[in-house]
Amino acid sequence: MALEKQKEVNLTAYSVVGDDKKQAVRLSATLSTSDNTNDSANQFAMDNATYMAHKAEVRKDITAFQNYVYEQEDLLASEMTKE
């Protein structure tokens, strides 16, 4: 008998923009070490008018989140190869 381990990580962020600090977009990602689960990343416009008014800022946040997801994927992969 062998212990088979897997790890799942859920990441969530919000792009908050404007003087009134509105949440324009919700970003999420799920990462897993399981071979049966595909990693996924999603974005959801919570306030389309705010998104349209602050597209450049929101897109920077989306890029920053995607880079964060890549970093977390790499960390997760390195954790599993150490074991």
C-alpha positions, -999 to +999 in steps of 0.1 A: +000+000+000+013+035-009+001+069+001-008+089-030-010+126-022-024+155-042-028+191-035-053+216-048-049+254-045-076+279-051-066+315-059-089+345-060-083+382-067-103+413-076-094+442-098-105+472-077-103+505-096-115+541-095-118+566-067-148+547-054-128+514-053-153+493-073-146+457-080-145+455-118-133+420-124-131+388-103-102+365-111-098+330-100-077+299-107-076+264-095-043+245-095-039+208-087-012+181-087-037+155-097-033+140-132-071+138-134-077+176-128-070+203-153-058+236-140-081+264-148-082+302-147-113+324-150-122+361-151-157+375-146-166+411-152-185+421-120-192+457-132-190+461-170-192+499-169-164+501-144-143+477-165-149+497-197-140+530-179-107+515-164-097+489-191-060+497-189-058+493-151-079+462-151-059+446-178-027+453-158-043+435-129-053+406-151-017+403-163-004+405-127-028+378-116-018+355-145+019+360-135+009+351-099-008+320-111+023+309-130+045+315-099+021+294-078+021+266-105+059+265-103+059+264-065+033+236-065+053+216-090+085+220-071+069+210-038+057+177-054+090+169-070+108+172-037+087+145-021 
